[in-house]
C-alpha cells in the first residue's frame, strides 16, 4: 500500500511534489553531498550510492543511480562486483577501503572501528574524503528506506533518461520536475 496521494507509478519527484517546502532543503543537501566540492568525483559518489543501494536491495535507487554511474563513464557492473566480492572487484584499489567502510556503516554501523578509518588513511584519503563517502552512504541509506517503504519504482522509460539528467542537472532536477 502506498500513500493514497501518490500515483500508482510514483517516482521520487512525485513524493517531492507533495511537500516542496520540506524537500527543497533536502535537495540542497543532496546537491552538496553528491555534486559539491570533494576529492571524490561525482561518478565515484554515484558509484558509492549505487553500491549502498545494492547492499540495501533497493532496485529504484540502484537502477537510477547506476544509470548515473554509466553517464559518468564508469562500468555499470562495479557496484554489483563490489557487493559480491570487494577484493576482486574492478574498482580502483584506492577506493576499496572507502567501500569497505561504507559497507560496514550500512550493514552494522556499530561495528565500524578505527581500523576501518586507518585503512582509508593508508590508501591516501583524508578526513574530508572519508566523511564525504560516509555522507553519501547515509544519504542513500535514507533514500533507500524512503522509496522502498513507499513502493516507488523506476520503469524503463524513467531509467532511460535518469543517468544523463542526474549528470547534467544534478539533484535539483528532481525537485524542479516535481513542481512543474
PyMOL commands that set and color helices and strands:
alter all, ss='L'
color gray80, all
select helices_A, chain A and resi 12-18+20-35+42-55+59-71+78-88+93-111+114-122+127-150+156-169+172-179
alter helices_A, ss='H'
color red, helices_A
deselect
rebuild
show_as cartoon
